[in-house]
Amino acid sequence: MNIVNTLTLRHLKQNKRRTLVTIIGVIISVAMVTAVSTFVFSFSNLMIRQTIAERGEWHVQYQDVTKEQLAAIRADDATKTVAVTKDLGYALLESGQDPNKPYLIIKEYDAQAFTQLPIGLSKGRLPKSDKEVVISEAVATNAKVKYEIGDHLTLRVGERFQQGGDHPLNDRDPLRRVNDTLAETLQHMKTKDYTVVGFIKRPVWETAWAPGYTVISYLDDKLIGANDGVNAAVVLQKINPNLFTHAENLAERNHIKRVQFNNDLLHYYGLSKNKASYSTIYSLSVILIAVIMIGSVSLIYNAFAISVSERSRHLGMLASVGATKRQKRNSVLFEGVVIGAISIPIGILCGLAGMGIIFWFMNAMIQGALWTTEKLTLIVTPLTLLIICVVSILTIFISTYFPAIKASKVSAMDAIRQTSDLKLTVKAVKTSKFIRKLFGIEAEIGLKNLKRNKRRYHAIVFSLVISIVLFLTVSFFTAGVKQSLNISQEGVNFDIGVSYSNGKRIDDSLVQDIASLDGVTEYNVMHDLYKNAWIDEAIIADELQEKVKKDKSLLQDGKYPYDIKIHALNHFSLQAYAKAVGVDYERLTDPEHPAAIVRDTIHYNDMDTGKYVQTKAIYAKVGQVIELTNIYEANVRETEIKKVVIAALTDQAPMGMNAIGIGGLDIIVSERILNTLAVDEDLINVHTSLYLKSTEPMKTQREIEEMHETNLNVSNLYQSRKSEEQQILLMSVFSYGFIVLISAISIANIFNTISTGIFLRKREFAMLKSVGMTPKSFAKMMNYESVFYGIKSLLFGLPASFVVMYVIYRAFANKFSYGFTLPWISIVSVIVAVFVIVGSAMLYSSAKVRKENIIDALKQENI
C-alpha cells in the first residue's frame, strides 16, 4: 500500500464521526437497492409459482392440431416439453341435483399433461388408459351424485348445440335455457365405457357458470388419429421476447389456426405481447431505478463532498510535499473503495434481513390480498446480487468521482489557507437593499454568508432539491400505482349476487327469506331497465367526441345516442346511498318531478388498445334534464319521451352496480321513479337482482342453494371483493413504507449536510460574535438562512418534481388512461416539511455551535 493510501486510512480513523456517517449513508443506500431488487425478484417468483399452480406450466398452446402438426411442434428446437390434451365432449349427468349443471365434461390428458397441468388428486390414482377416469369432487358436493372408486360408467358423449344453431358450444358458454326449458341438445354422440379410479379437486378452469363437471381420462399418443384435433401445451427451452413471433411463425408454417399464450405467466417473466403493458413495465422500472440511484448518489455524494471539504487542508499539505493531482484524486477514490468494501456487504445483509422480516410478518396478508396458495419467500439469486453490487459500486463511483476531481485541482496554498471555497469579490457578495430594509441586518449578513460559502450553500440546496424531488415523485408514483390498481379492479362491492337466469323478478317474500339468513349483514335489491337518450354533442364523453370528429353520421340533430341503464333501489338502500352522495332523499321519490343520481365518472378496459381507462361518461351539470326513450331500429320509431332531472353527479356506485361503459350512462332512482319512467312495454324487461354482504359467505351460498329455487343463479364474489380490498391495503403498506424510507434518507441527508456545513463555519460564527453579534441577532440570522435555503430549494425542487411526475404519468399512460393531477396534499406537506426540517437542523447545529468558546473557535483548524 502506498503512502497516500496509508494516510487516507489514518485520516478515516482519526475522523471517526465523519467516516461513520458516510458508512451509514452508503449502508442505507445499498439496503434500499437490495430491498427493492429482492422484492421484485421474490414477488415475480411468487406469482410465477402461483400461476403455474393455477393454470399449469406452459408458455404456448397450439389448439386443435393434427398428429402431423403435433410432430412438428415436438421437433421444434424451442420446444422443451409438450402436454397433449383433448376435449371429447359432454355427457348427461344422471340424477344431478343442480339444474344449471346437467353435464359431465369429458377431457383426455397424456402422461405429460398430468405432470404439467394443475390436477389436484384428492383420492385414488390418475388414469393410465383411455378406459379409466378421475371425477371432480364437485359432482358429489354440488350435484349430489355419489360415485365410488371401481364404479363402471357408460356415457353417451357428444357436442353441445343450441337449438337452431350450427356451431358447437364449449365449456365457457353458459347453459342455454328458454322459459325454464333446456334450449340445447347433444349431437354426434359416441358411447364410452369408463372405470372410476380416483377423484380430483374442482379444477380452477371449471367456472361457476360452466354447464357441467370435469371428468378426465387418459390420452394415448399412439391412438391419436391422423385427423383428430388435440391441444398441445408447450414449455419452451428459453423464455425471451422472441417467443411470440417464433410461435406464430411455427403455427403459420404448419397451418395451425389457433395459438394461445399463457399471458399471466409470461407477464411475471417480464414479457408481454401487448406493447402497452410492456412499455409500462419497463418505463416504470427505469424511473424507479433512477429515483433510487438519484437518492443514493445525492446522499453519498454529499458525504464525500463534505469529507473532501474537511480534508482540503490535509490534501494541501500532501500537495506541498510532492503529491500529484493523480495521487490526490486517487486518495478520494480509495476512500470510496474502503467505505464501499465495508458498507456494501453490510447493506446487502441489512436489506435482505429487512425484507425477510417483512415477508414473515406480511405473508398471511399477501396470500389473502393476492388470493394465492403459495407463500412469498425471500429469493436471492446470483443475478440479484450482481445487480445490487453493480448499482452500489456505480453509485459510490459517481458519488466519489466529482469530489475526487475537485480535490485534485486544489492548489497547495489555497488548501492550506482554506480559501478555495470563499468568494470575496464585491459582486459575489452583493445583496439587495430591500433585504436589510425588510428583514434587518441579520438577514443581510445571513445572505452574504451564503454567498461567501457558495459551495456549501449549493450542497445544502442540492440536498433539499433532491429530497423534494424524491419525496414528491415517490408519492406520485405510489399514488399512480394505487390508482391504476383501482382502475383495473372489477369494483366488486358485494359478497353474493342472486338473480333468476330467465329474467324473472325476485319477489319480496324470497328477498326477505334470504335477507333473514344468519350472517347476512347488508342487502340491496336492484331493478335494472335499459333505455336510450339523445345527448348533446357538447357534453358527451371525450372518447365519443373523437369518434364523432371522424364520422359525423353518428349524430342526429347534433345529438349522440346514449344507452341508459336505470338502476332502481329500495327505500333503505337509496336512503343510505343518497346520504353518501350528498343529495336530499325526498327529491328522489317525487313522481311529479322525476330526479336521479347520475354516475358521471367511470372506468373500463378498452379492448382495442388494452388500456384501462378512467374517464367522464358525460359532462353534465346538476339540474340538467335527460330525455329518456326507447329507440327501435327495426321501424325507426321511438317510444314516449320521459324526462328526468339530474339531482347529483357522483363516481360512487351502489352495491351491485357495474358501469355500463363508454357510450352509456348509469342513473340511480327510486322504485317509484322507475315505475314513472317505464312505459307498459318496458315492465317485462325489468331485471331484478339481490346483492348481499355476509359474515359467512360460503354458508350463506349453501343456504340459498338449498332453497331449490329453479333458475336461481347464485354467484359468490366474496373472494374477489376481499382480494381487491386487500390488494389495495397491501399496496398502501408497501407504498407508504417506501415513502417513509425515502423520507428517512432525505431527512438524514439534509441534517447531515446542514449540520456539517454549520460545524465547518465555527470560526466564521466566532468572528461575528467577537465583533458584537448578540445571541438574539445570531438566532435571527440562522432563521433567515433557513428561510433562504427553503425558498431556494422549493424554487428548483418543485418544477423539477413536476417534470418527473409528468414523465411517470406518461409511463402509466401506456396502460392506464386517467387525468394528470398534481398531488396538492403532498406538495403542501413537502413545503411545510422543508422549512420544519431545515429549521430543526439549523437549530440543532447552531445550538451546538453556540456552546463553543469564541477563542477556541477562532483558533480551530480543520485537518
HUBEL-V159276 format. One record per residue. RES is the residue in three letters. NEAR is the number of other ideal C-beta (glycine too) atoms within 10 Angstrom. Layout:
res | near
RES | NEAR
RES | NEAR
This chain:
res | near
MET | 8
ASN | 11
ILE | 11
VAL | 17
ASN | 16
THR | 10
LEU | 16
THR | 24
LEU | 13
ARG | 11
HIS | 19
LEU | 21
LYS | 9
GLN | 11
ASN | 18
LYS | 9
ARG | 9
ARG | 19
THR | 19
LEU | 11
VAL | 19
THR | 26
ILE | 19
ILE | 17
GLY | 25
VAL | 27
ILE | 21
ILE | 23
SER | 28
VAL | 29
ALA | 25
MET | 24
VAL | 26
THR | 28
ALA | 23
VAL | 20
SER | 22
THR | 25
PHE | 19
VAL | 16
PHE | 17
SER | 20
PHE | 17
SER | 15
ASN | 17
LEU | 22
MET | 19
ILE | 18
ARG | 18
GLN | 21
THR | 21
ILE | 19
ALA | 15
GLU | 17
ARG | 16
GLY | 22
GLU | 19
TRP | 22
HIS | 22
VAL | 25
GLN | 19
TYR | 24
GLN | 17
ASP | 15
VAL | 26
THR | 18
LYS | 14
GLU | 11
GLN | 21
LEU | 21
ALA | 11
ALA | 19
ILE | 21
ARG | 14
ALA | 8
ASP | 17
ASP | 7
ALA | 17
THR | 18
LYS | 11
THR | 15
VAL | 21
ALA | 23
VAL | 23
THR | 22
LYS | 19
ASP | 17
LEU | 20
GLY | 23
TYR | 27
ALA | 25
LEU | 14
LEU | 20
GLU | 11
SER | 8
GLY | 19
GLN | 12
ASP | 17
PRO | 15
ASN | 20
LYS | 22
PRO | 19
TYR | 23
LEU | 25
ILE | 26
ILE | 22
LYS | 20
GLU | 22
TYR | 22
ASP | 20
ALA | 15
GLN | 17
ALA | 24
PHE | 19
THR | 14
GLN | 22
LEU | 19
PRO | 16
ILE | 18
GLY | 13
LEU | 13
SER | 12
LYS | 13
GLY | 17
ARG | 11
LEU | 18
PRO | 22
LYS | 12
SER | 12
ASP | 16
LYS | 14
GLU | 18
VAL | 26
VAL | 26
ILE | 25
SER | 24
GLU | 16
ALA | 20
VAL | 23
ALA | 14
THR | 12
ASN | 18
ALA | 20
LYS | 11
VAL | 17
LYS | 9
TYR | 14
GLU | 8
ILE | 14
GLY | 9
ASP | 13
HIS | 9
LEU | 16
THR | 9
LEU | 22
ARG | 13
VAL | 20
GLY | 20
GLU | 17
ARG | 22
PHE | 17
GLN | 15
GLN | 11
GLY | 7
GLY | 13
ASP | 6
HIS | 9
PRO | 16
LEU | 17
ASN | 13
ASP | 19
ARG | 10
ASP | 15
PRO | 15
LEU | 19
ARG | 17
ARG | 16
VAL | 11
ASN | 9
ASP | 12
THR | 9
LEU | 12
ALA | 13
GLU | 21
THR | 13
LEU | 17
GLN | 11
HIS | 10
MET | 14
LYS | 11
THR | 9
LYS | 19
ASP | 10
TYR | 22
THR | 14
VAL | 19
VAL | 22
GLY | 18
PHE | 20
ILE | 22
LYS | 16
ARG | 17
PRO | 20
VAL | 12
TRP | 16
GLU | 16
THR | 11
ALA | 12
TRP | 14
ALA | 22
PRO | 21
GLY | 26
TYR | 26
THR | 23
VAL | 28
ILE | 26
SER | 21
TYR | 21
LEU | 24
ASP | 14
ASP | 14
LYS | 4
LEU | 11
ILE | 19
GLY | 9
ALA | 7
ASN | 8
ASP | 14
GLY | 14
VAL | 22
ASN | 19
ALA | 24
ALA | 24
VAL | 24
VAL | 18
LEU | 18
GLN | 13
LYS | 10
ILE | 14
ASN | 12
PRO | 13
ASN | 12
LEU | 21
PHE | 17
THR | 10
HIS | 16
ALA | 24
GLU | 15
ASN | 11
LEU | 20
ALA | 20
GLU | 11
ARG | 11
ASN | 17
HIS | 11
ILE | 21
LYS | 11
ARG | 11
VAL | 16
GLN | 13
PHE | 19
ASN | 20
ASN | 14
ASP | 14
LEU | 21
LEU | 21
HIS | 20
TYR | 17
TYR | 16
GLY | 14
LEU | 20
SER | 21
LYS | 17
ASN | 15
LYS | 12
ALA | 18
SER | 17
TYR | 17
SER | 16
THR | 20
ILE | 17
TYR | 14
SER | 18
LEU | 19
SER | 13
VAL | 12
ILE | 18
LEU | 18
ILE | 15
ALA | 13
VAL | 20
ILE | 24
MET | 18
ILE | 16
GLY | 27
SER | 25
VAL | 18
SER | 25
LEU | 28
ILE | 28
TYR | 24
ASN | 25
ALA | 26
PHE | 26
ALA | 25
ILE | 23
SER | 24
VAL | 22
SER | 23
GLU | 17
ARG | 27
SER | 22
ARG | 17
HIS | 22
LEU | 26
GLY | 22
MET | 16
LEU | 22
ALA | 22
SER | 13
VAL | 8
GLY | 8
ALA | 20
THR | 12
LYS | 13
ARG | 10
GLN | 18
LYS | 24
ARG | 20
ASN | 20
SER | 24
VAL | 24
LEU | 19
PHE | 20
GLU | 25
GLY | 24
VAL | 16
VAL | 16
ILE | 24
GLY | 23
ALA | 10
ILE | 16
SER | 25
ILE | 22
PRO | 13
ILE | 15
GLY | 25
ILE | 22
LEU | 14
CYS | 18
GLY | 24
LEU | 19
ALA | 14
GLY | 16
MET | 22
GLY | 15
ILE | 11
ILE | 18
PHE | 19
TRP | 13
PHE | 10
MET | 15
ASN | 15
ALA | 10
MET | 13
ILE | 22
GLN | 17
GLY | 17
ALA | 20
LEU | 17
TRP | 15
THR | 19
THR | 9
GLU | 18
LYS | 14
LEU | 23
THR | 13
LEU | 17
ILE | 16
VAL | 17
THR | 13
PRO | 7
LEU | 10
THR | 18
LEU | 15
LEU | 10
ILE | 18
ILE | 24
CYS | 17
VAL | 11
VAL | 20
SER | 24
ILE | 15
LEU | 13
THR | 25
ILE | 26
PHE | 16
ILE | 15
SER | 27
THR | 27
TYR | 16
PHE | 14
PRO | 24
ALA | 21
ILE | 14
LYS | 19
ALA | 30
SER | 19
LYS | 11
VAL | 22
SER | 13
ALA | 16
MET | 12
ASP | 16
ALA | 22
ILE | 18
ARG | 13
GLN | 17
THR | 13
SER | 17
ASP | 16
LEU | 15
LYS | 14
LEU | 9
THR | 7
VAL | 6
LYS | 7
ALA | 12
VAL | 16
LYS | 10
THR | 15
SER | 10
LYS | 8
PHE | 8
ILE | 18
ARG | 15
LYS | 10
LEU | 10
PHE | 16
GLY | 15
ILE | 13
GLU | 21
ALA | 21
GLU | 19
ILE | 21
GLY | 25
LEU | 22
LYS | 15
ASN | 21
LEU | 21
LYS | 16
ARG | 17
ASN | 20
LYS | 14
ARG | 15
ARG | 22
TYR | 20
HIS | 14
ALA | 21
ILE | 26
VAL | 21
PHE | 19
SER | 25
LEU | 25
VAL | 23
ILE | 25
SER | 28
ILE | 24
VAL | 26
LEU | 25
PHE | 25
LEU | 23
THR | 26
VAL | 24
SER | 24
PHE | 24
PHE | 23
THR | 20
ALA | 18
GLY | 22
VAL | 19
LYS | 15
GLN | 17
SER | 19
LEU | 17
ASN | 18
ILE | 20
SER | 15
GLN | 17
GLU | 12
GLY | 16
VAL | 19
ASN | 19
PHE | 24
ASP | 28
ILE | 23
GLY | 18
VAL | 24
SER | 22
TYR | 18
SER | 16
ASN | 14
GLY | 13
LYS | 16
ARG | 16
ILE | 19
ASP | 10
ASP | 10
SER | 8
LEU | 17
VAL | 16
GLN | 10
ASP | 14
ILE | 22
ALA | 14
SER | 9
LEU | 16
ASP | 10
GLY | 15
VAL | 20
THR | 9
GLU | 15
TYR | 24
ASN | 24
VAL | 21
MET | 21
HIS | 20
ASP | 19
LEU | 19
TYR | 15
LYS | 25
ASN | 18
ALA | 22
TRP | 19
ILE | 22
ASP | 15
GLU | 15
ALA | 9
ILE | 15
ILE | 25
ALA | 23
ASP | 12
GLU | 17
LEU | 19
GLN | 14
GLU | 9
LYS | 14
VAL | 16
LYS | 9
LYS | 7
ASP | 8
LYS | 9
SER | 6
LEU | 15
LEU | 15
GLN | 10
ASP | 7
GLY | 11
LYS | 16
TYR | 20
PRO | 15
TYR | 22
ASP | 15
ILE | 24
LYS | 20
ILE | 23
HIS | 26
ALA | 25
LEU | 26
ASN | 16
HIS | 12
PHE | 12
SER | 21
LEU | 23
GLN | 16
ALA | 16
TYR | 23
ALA | 23
LYS | 11
ALA | 11
VAL | 17
GLY | 9
VAL | 20
ASP | 12
TYR | 15
GLU | 10
ARG | 16
LEU | 23
THR | 18
ASP | 13
PRO | 11
GLU | 5
HIS | 12
PRO | 23
ALA | 22
ALA | 28
ILE | 26
VAL | 21
ARG | 25
ASP | 21
THR | 15
ILE | 23
HIS | 20
TYR | 20
ASN | 13
ASP | 15
MET | 7
ASP | 5
THR | 14
GLY | 15
LYS | 20
TYR | 22
VAL | 18
GLN | 17
THR | 18
LYS | 17
ALA | 26
ILE | 24
TYR | 15
ALA | 19
LYS | 10
VAL | 12
GLY | 9
GLN | 14
VAL | 10
ILE | 22
GLU | 14
LEU | 25
THR | 18
ASN | 19
ILE | 15
TYR | 11
GLU | 6
ALA | 5
ASN | 5
VAL | 7
ARG | 10
GLU | 11
THR | 16
GLU | 8
ILE | 11
LYS | 19
LYS | 11
VAL | 24
VAL | 14
ILE | 19
ALA | 23
ALA | 20
LEU | 20
THR | 17
ASP | 14
GLN | 14
ALA | 17
PRO | 24
MET | 20
GLY | 23
MET | 23
ASN | 15
ALA | 18
ILE | 21
GLY | 16
ILE | 17
GLY | 16
GLY | 19
LEU | 26
ASP | 24
ILE | 24
ILE | 29
VAL | 25
SER | 25
GLU | 15
ARG | 15
ILE | 24
LEU | 21
ASN | 15
THR | 16
LEU | 22
ALA | 21
VAL | 13
ASP | 7
GLU | 9
ASP | 19
LEU | 12
ILE | 9
ASN | 13
VAL | 17
HIS | 15
THR | 18
SER | 21
LEU | 22
TYR | 23
LEU | 27
LYS | 19
SER | 22
THR | 11
GLU | 15
PRO | 21
MET | 14
LYS | 13
THR | 24
GLN | 19
ARG | 14
GLU | 18
ILE | 22
GLU | 14
GLU | 8
MET | 13
HIS | 10
GLU | 17
THR | 12
ASN | 15
LEU | 21
ASN | 16
VAL | 21
SER | 16
ASN | 19
LEU | 20
TYR | 19
GLN | 14
SER | 17
ARG | 20
LYS | 16
SER | 19
GLU | 21
GLU | 15
GLN | 17
GLN | 20
ILE | 15
LEU | 13
LEU | 17
MET | 17
SER | 14
VAL | 15
PHE | 17
SER | 18
TYR | 13
GLY | 13
PHE | 22
ILE | 18
VAL | 11
LEU | 19
ILE | 21
SER | 19
ALA | 12
ILE | 24
SER | 26
ILE | 16
ALA | 16
ASN | 27
ILE | 24
PHE | 18
ASN | 21
THR | 25
ILE | 26
SER | 19
THR | 24
GLY | 22
ILE | 22
PHE | 18
LEU | 18
ARG | 20
LYS | 18
ARG | 16
GLU | 17
PHE | 21
ALA | 19
MET | 14
LEU | 16
LYS | 19
SER | 12
VAL | 6
GLY | 7
MET | 17
THR | 10
PRO | 10
LYS | 9
SER | 16
PHE | 19
ALA | 16
LYS | 19
MET | 23
MET | 22
ASN | 18
TYR | 21
GLU | 25
SER | 23
VAL | 16
PHE | 19
TYR | 26
GLY | 23
ILE | 12
LYS | 17
SER | 23
LEU | 19
LEU | 11
PHE | 16
GLY | 25
LEU | 18
PRO | 12
ALA | 15
SER | 25
PHE | 16
VAL | 12
VAL | 20
MET | 23
TYR | 13
VAL | 14
ILE | 23
TYR | 17
ARG | 13
ALA | 22
PHE | 23
ALA | 17
ASN | 21
LYS | 24
PHE | 23
SER | 20
TYR | 20
GLY | 8
PHE | 13
THR | 11
LEU | 14
PRO | 17
TRP | 8
ILE | 10
SER | 20
ILE | 19
VAL | 10
SER | 14
VAL | 23
ILE | 15
VAL | 11
ALA | 19
VAL | 24
PHE | 16
VAL | 12
ILE | 23
VAL | 22
GLY | 17
SER | 15
ALA | 22
MET | 21
LEU | 14
TYR | 13
SER | 19
SER | 22
ALA | 11
LYS | 13
VAL | 19
ARG | 13
LYS | 6
GLU | 17
ASN | 10
ILE | 15
ILE | 10
ASP | 10
ALA | 18
LEU | 15
LYS | 10
GLN | 15
GLU | 8
ASN | 15
ILE | 12
